[in-house]
Amino acid sequence: MFLRSSRLGSLRVLQHPAGNEGFLRVGRGPYASTAAYRISTFSSSACRASAAESINVPCRGNDNVVLDIHYPSAPPSAAIRSASGPASVVLYLSNGLSDTSATAAEEDAALTALRSGLPHLVVKVKYTCGERLRYPNVIHQTLAGYDWAVEHLLPRRAITRPGRSSRVGQIAVLGQHVGGSLATMLALTECRVGEPGIVAAAIHDPVLDWISLGTAAEEDEVARMRPSPDLDLATKSLLHLRRLAFAKPQAYFDPFASPILFLRSAGVTVPPPPKLLDDLEQLSLLDREDFFREQQALSAATIDPSLLSAEDEQQKPAKRMAALNFPSKALGLQLPYFQVSSNDDSCLNGQAQEFTKRLRRGVVRQRAQAVSSFGRKALLPDEMDEMDEEERLEMEAREFEAERKVQFTGSGGNGSWNVNSVIPWLKQVLE
């Protein structure tokens, strides 16, 4: 788990550049002076052109994350203008796979659609993922951006009391690929009952399980430019990114990196550190890892009996994927609404479908726990046959609610995400 930190401070109300009502609240402190000056000098014509203000938010490890705040094209609704009423903020996480002009144009089009179709602030979280910034720092950046949005863009409660959040409001998260992975991580962990948090998540072809993309051996083959012909181009790209974004395999066995692990076990053991076969591989590893840490490890290197040979690894029995009861009642979480979409020919389609299936089971279990203080266990097929009519109708109602709350859409498109398709759904959830 990762440590969380929030920066609290007094608030000031700034005016929406397209109207007279103040609704954007930016805290006084390390970010406020620049933001206040730039926003106050923003004209309505500039709002229509770009509608973005950039905020640098510090996070762990002497790092920072950039947030681009986009105003809605139309003046906010009465609910958002109200200083004490509920407010909504939409977080958009970039895809994280590439930084090309085509990707930038696609994300600009998505932000334009969200600004035009929703009367809410849209905040783009510009995290960094790759060799320059690895996990878990990527997660720290995302959490820092989320914390800032909660503390500075949601209104304060009229009456506060100890033990309850001073903020009120709701947040929706959107993302695809790596951004979809981070959006899912946020949605599953930042949905505490009685606190402002995430109520909806729209994700497209998310990377929900870095483990199942391929073995460490396949990752090495991709790095040596000798990949298996059975691997498609998208899988090769993801394996290459996994090698850059994770210093060690253990890092992507964490549920914050592979969110499907909140719902089930990994099903495989964590691969051991790679054996260094020659001087070139040693130099390659030193180039990828922190120099001083590796020097220390190499200076104390001896024969490690924990490193199994390939033959020994093959002889080990395969572990089964076990379902996990997430969220447990003790966590006080309320699973948000999800809209999951994936292209039929995507290498991530199987992950998306499995995640949808397992999350629906979690919704059914959570609803059963709400009915009975003792909770309910998962029923076996023969036990379901023995249910009476009333129990069967109750089970069908829970399953219907789960399908309504967690929706899945498949498509045979070219891989691009049509954000316009989720805007009506977001409006309904956030109203």
C-alpha positions in Angstrom: 0.0 0.0 0.0 1.1 3.5 -0.6 1.2 6.4 1.9 -1.3 9.1 1.2 -0.8 12.8 2.0 -3.1 15.8 1.5 -2.3 19.5 1.7 -5.0 21.4 3.4 -5.4 25.1 3.3 -7.9 28.0 3.3 -9.8 28.6 0.0 -10.5 31.4 -2.3 -13.2 31.6 -4.9 -12.3 32.6 -8.4 -14.7 33.6 -11.1 -15.5 31.5 -14.1 -14.1 33.3 -17.1 -17.3 32.8 -19.1 -19.6 34.1 -16.4 -19.9 36.1 -13.1 -20.3 33.2 -10.7 -17.3 32.0 -8.8 -16.9 28.3 -8.6 -13.3 27.3 -8.9 -11.7 27.0 -5.5 -7.9 27.2 -5.4 -6.1 26.8 -2.1 -3.6 29.4 -0.8 -0.2 27.9 -0.6 2.6 26.7 -2.8 0.3 26.6 -5.9 -2.2 29.3 -5.4 -0.4 32.5 -6.4 0.5 31.5 -9.9 -2.9 29.8 -10.5 -4.8 32.8 -9.1 -3.0 35.3 -11.3 -3.3 33.3 -14.5 -6.9 32.5 -14.0 -7.9 36.0 -13.1 -6.4 37.3 -16.4 -8.1 34.7 -18.5 -10.6 36.2 -21.0 -13.8 34.5 -22.2 -12.4 34.2 -25.7 -9.3 32.4 -24.3 -11.7 30.1 -22.4 -13.4 29.1 -25.6 -10.0 28.5 -27.3 -8.2 26.4 -24.8 -9.9 26.6 -21.4 -6.9 25.2 -19.6 -4.9 26.3 -16.6 -1.8 24.3 -15.6 -1.0 23.6 -12.0 2.2 21.9 -10.8 1.4 19.7 -7.8 4.3 18.3 -5.7 4.3 14.7 -4.7 6.6 12.1 -3.1 10.2 11.7 -4.2 10.8 15.4 -5.0 8.6 15.0 -8.0 5.5 16.8 -9.3 2.6 16.2 -11.5 1.0 18.7 -13.9 -2.8 19.2 -13.9 -4.5 20.9 -16.8 -7.8 22.4 -15.6 -10.3 22.7 -18.4 -13.5 24.8 -18.0 -16.8 23.7 -19.4 -17.7 25.4 -22.7 -20.9 26.7 -21.2 -21.2 28.4 -17.8 -21.6 25.9 -14.9 -25.0 24.7 -13.8 -26.6 26.0 -10.7 -25.5 22.9 -8.8 -21.9 23.7 -9.5 -22.2 27.4 -8.9 -23.6 26.8 -5.4 -21.0 27.3 -2.7 -22.6 24.7 -0.5 -24.3 22.3 -3.0 -22.8 19.2 -4.5 -20.2 19.7 -7.2 -18.6 17.3 -9.7 -15.2 17.1 -11.2 -14.1 14.9 -14.1 -10.5 13.6 -14.0 -9.1 12.5 -17.4 -5.9 10.4 -17.3 -3.7 10.3 -20.4 -3.1 6.9 -22.0 0.5 6.7 -21.1 1.5 4.5 -24.0 2.9 7.0 -26.4 3.6 10.7 -26.8 2.9 11.4 -30.5 1.0 14.0 -32.4 -1.7 11.5 -33.1 -2.1 10.7 -29.4 -2.1 14.4 -28.5 -4.8 15.1 -31.1 -6.9 12.2 -29.9 -6.7 13.4 -26.3 -7.4 17.0 -27.3 -10.5 15.8 -29.1 -11.6 13.9 -26.0 -11.1 16.9 -23.7 -13.1 19.1 -26.2 -15.9 16.6 -26.2 -16.0 16.5 -22.4 -16.0 20.3 -22.1 -18.8 20.6 -24.6 -20.9 17.8 -23.2 -20.5 18.2 -19.5 -21.2 21.2 -17.2 -18.3 20.2 -15.0 -14.6 21.0 -14.6 -12.4 18.6 -16.5 -8.9 18.0 -15.1 -6.3 16.2 -17.1 -3.7 14.4 -15.0 -0.5 14.5 -16.9 1.4 11.7 -15.1 4.7 10.3 -16.5 5.2 6.6 -17.2 8.3 5.0 -18.6 12.1 4.8 -18.0 12.2 8.3 -16.6 9.6 7.7 -14.0 8.7 4.2 -12.9 6.1 2.6 -10.7 5.3 3.3 -7.9 6.1 6.9 -8.6 3.4 6.9 -11.4 0.9 6.0 -8.7 2.2 8.7 -6.4 1.7 11.2 -9.1 -1.9 10.1 -9.8 -2.8 10.1 -6.1 -1.3 13.6 -5.6 -3.3 14.9 -8.5 -6.5 13.3 -7.1 -5.8 14.7 -3.6 -5.3 18.2 -5.1 -8.6 18.0 -7.0 -10.5 16.9 -3.9 -9.0 19.6 -1.6 -9.1 22.5 -4.1 -11.9 21.9 -6.6 -14.7 20.5 -4.4 -16.6 22.8 -2.1 -16.3 22.8 1.7 -19.1 21.6 3.9 -21.2 24.2 5.5 -20.9 22.4 8.9 -17.9 20.2 9.7 -17.2 17.9 12.5 -14.3 15.7 13.6 -14.0 12.4 11.8 -15.8 13.6 8.6 -14.3 15.1 5.5 -14.5 18.8 5.2 -15.3 18.5 1.5 -18.5 17.4 -0.3 -18.9 16.4 -4.0 -18.3 13.6 -6.4 -15.6 12.8 -9.0 -15.6 10.8 -12.2 -12.5 9.3 -13.7 -11.7 8.4 -17.3 -8.8 6.8 -19.0 -7.6 4.3 -21.5 -4.6 1.9 -21.6 -2.3 2.9 -18.7 -4.6 5.8 -17.9 -7.4 3.3 -17.6 -5.4 1.2 -15.2 -4.8 4.2 -13.0 -8.4 5.3 -13.2 -9.5 1.9 -12.1 -7.0 1.9 -9.2 -8.5 5.3 -8.1 -12.1 4.1 -8.5 -11.6 1.0 -6.4 -9.8 2.7 -3.6 -11.2 6.3 -3.4 -14.9 5.5 -2.9 -15.3 5.6 0.8 -18.8 5.9 2.2 -19.7 9.3 3.5 -16.7 11.1 2.0 -16.3 12.9 -1.3 -14.9 10.5 -3.8 -15.3 8.6 -7.1 -18.8 7.6 -8.1 -18.1 6.7 -11.8 -15.3 5.4 -13.9 -15.2 5.1 -17.7 -12.2 3.0 -19.0 -11.3 1.8 -22.5 -8.9 -1.0 -23.1 -7.3 -0.6 -19.6 -4.1 -2.4 -18.6 -5.7 -4.2 -15.6 -3.1 -7.1 -15.3 0.5 -6.4 -16.3 1.3 -10.0 -15.3 -0.7 -11.8 -17.9 0.8 -9.8 -20.8 3.7 -12.2 -20.9 6.5 -14.0 -19.0 9.7 -12.4 -18.0 11.4 -14.5 -20.7 9.1 -13.0 -23.4 9.9 -9.6 -22.0 13.6 -10.3 -22.4 13.1 -11.5 -26.0 11.3 -8.2 -26.8 14.1 -6.2 -25.3 16.7 -8.2 -27.4 14.6 -7.6 -30.5 13.9 -11.3 -30.9 10.2 -11.5 -29.9 8.1 -14.6 -30.5 6.1 -14.4 -33.8 3.0 -15.3 -31.7 3.1 -11.9 -30.0 1.1 -9.2 -31.7 2.5 -5.6 -32.0 0.3 -4.2 -29.2 1.5 -6.9 -26.8 5.2 -6.3 -27.7 4.7 -2.5 -27.0 3.1 -3.3 -23.7 5.9 -5.7 -22.7 8.5 -3.1 -23.7 6.7 -0.5 -21.6 6.5 -2.9 -18.7 10.2 -3.4 -18.8 10.8 0.4 -18.7 8.1 1.2 -16.2 8.8 -1.4 -13.6 12.3 -1.8 -12.1 11.5 -5.3 -10.8 8.7 -7.8 -11.5 7.5 -7.5 -7.9 6.3 -4.0 -8.7 3.6 -5.1 -11.1 2.4 -7.8 -8.8 0.9 -5.0 -6.6 -2.9 -4.4 -7.0 -2.3 -0.7 -7.3 -0.4 -1.4 -10.5 -2.5 -4.3 -11.7 -6.0 -3.4 -10.3 -7.5 -6.8 -11.2 -5.5 -8.2 -8.3 -7.9 -6.4 -5.9 -10.5 -9.0 -7.2 -8.4 -12.1 -7.5 -5.0 -13.6 -6.8 -2.2 -13.4 -9.4 -2.3 -17.1 -10.2 1.5 -17.2 -10.7 4.5 -16.8 -8.5 6.7 -13.7 -8.6 9.5 -14.4 -11.1 13.0 -14.4 -9.5 15.6 -11.7 -10.4 17.2 -12.5 -13.8 20.5 -14.3 -13.9 23.4 -12.4 -15.5 24.8 -14.5 -18.2 27.6 -12.3 -19.6 29.2 -8.9 -19.2 26.9 -7.2 -21.8 23.8 -8.2 -19.8 25.4 -6.9 -16.6 26.0 -3.5 -18.3 22.5 -3.5 -19.6 21.1 -4.1 -16.1 23.2 -1.5 -14.6 22.0 1.0 -17.2 18.4 0.3 -16.3 18.7 0.1 -12.5 20.0 2.6 -10.0 23.8 2.5 -10.2 24.7 2.5 -6.5 22.0 0.0 -5.6 23.2 -2.5 -8.2 26.9 -1.9 -7.2 26.0 -2.9 -3.7 24.1 -5.9 -4.8 26.8 -7.1 -7.2 29.6 -6.6 -4.6 27.8 -9.0 -2.2 26.6 -11.4 -4.9 27.1 -15.1 -4.2 25.4 -18.2 -5.5 21.7 -17.7 -4.6 19.9 -21.0 -3.9 16.6 -19.3 -4.3 17.2 -18.9 -8.0 15.7 -21.9 -9.7 16.7 -23.2 -13.1 14.3 -23.1 -16.0 13.7 -26.8 -15.6 12.9 -26.4 -11.9 10.5 -23.5 -12.7 8.6 -25.6 -15.2 8.2 -28.5 -12.7 6.6 -26.3 -10.1 2.8 -26.7 -10.0 0.8 -23.9 -11.5 -1.0 -21.7 -9.0 -4.8 -21.2 -9.3 -6.4 -17.8 -9.5 -8.5 -17.4 -6.4 -11.3 -14.9 -6.1 -10.9 -12.3 -3.4 -13.8 -10.8 -1.4 -13.2 -7.2 -2.4 -14.2 -4.8 -0.9 -14.4 -6.2 2.6 -17.1 -4.6 4.7 -14.4 -3.3 7.1 -13.0 -1.0 4.3 -16.1 1.1 4.2 -16.1 1.3 0.4 -19.0 1.7 -2.0 -18.1 0.4 -5.4 -18.7 3.1 -8.1 -20.4 2.8 -11.4 -18.2 1.5 -14.2 -18.4 1.6 -18.0 -15.8 -0.7 -19.4 -15.2 -0.8 -23.2 -12.7 -2.7 -25.3 -12.1 -3.4 -28.9 -12.8 -7.0 -29.9 -9.4 -7.6 -31.4 -7.4 -5.9 -28.6 -4.9 -7.9 -26.6 -6.5 -6.3 -23.5 -10.0 -7.4 -24.3 -9.8 -10.5 -22.2 -8.7 -8.5 -19.2 -11.6 -6.1 -19.6 -14.1 -8.9 -19.8 -12.7 -10.7 -16.8 -12.6 -7.5 -14.7 -16.2 -6.8 -15.6 -17.3 -10.3 -14.5 -15.4 -10.2 -11.2 -16.5 -6.7 -10.4 -20.1 -7.6 -10.9 -19.7 -10.4 -8.4 -18.3 -7.8 -6.0 -21.4 -5.6 -6.5 -23.7 -8.6 -5.9 -21.8 -9.5 -2.7 -21.8 -5.9 -1.5 -25.6 -5.6 -2.0 -26.1 -8.8 -0.1 -24.0 -7.5 2.8 -26.2 -4.4 2.8 -29.3 -6.5 3.3 -27.8 -8.8 5.9 -25.5 -7.7 8.6 -24.0 -11.2 8.6 -23.1 -11.0 4.9 -23.6 -13.7 2.3 -21.3 -16.3 0.9 -21.1 -17.1 -2.8 -23.6 -19.9 -3.7 -22.6 -23.1 -5.4 -24.7 -24.2 -8.4 -26.5 -27.0 -6.4 -27.3 -24.4 -3.7 -28.8 -22.1 -6.3 -31.0 -24.9 -7.4 -32.3 -25.3 -3.9 -33.3 -21.6 -3.5 -37.0 -20.8 -3.2 -38.7 -18.4 -5.5 -38.3 -15.4 -3.3 -34.6 -16.0 -2.9 -34.2 -16.5 -6.6 -35.9 -13.2 -7.4 -33.7 -11.5 -4.9 -30.6 -13.0 -6.5 -31.8 -12.0 -10.0 -32.4 -8.4 -8.7 -28.8 -8.2 -7.4 -27.4 -9.5 -10.7 -29.5 -7.0 -12.7 -28.2 -4.2 -10.4 -24.6 -5.4 -11.0 -25.0 -5.4 -14.7 -26.5 -1.9 -14.6 -23.7 -0.7 -12.3 -20.9 -2.3 -14.2 -21.4 -2.1 -18.0 -19.3 -3.6 -20.7 -19.2 -2.6 -24.4 -17.2 -4.3 -27.1 -16.5 -2.9 -30.5 -14.6 -3.7 -33.6 -13.2 -0.3 -34.2 -9.7 0.9 -35.0 -8.6 1.2 -31.4 -9.5 4.8 -30.8 -11.9 5.7 -28.0 -15.0 7.6 -28.8 -15.4 9.6 -25.6 -18.7 11.0 -26.8 -20.3 7.6 -26.2 -19.8 7.9 -22.4 -21.0 11.5 -22.0 -24.7 10.7 -21.6 -23.9 8.0 -19.1 -21.7 10.4 -17.1 -24.4 13.0 -17.1 -26.9 10.5 -15.7 -24.5 9.3 -13.0 -23.3 12.7 -11.9 -26.7 14.5 -11.8 
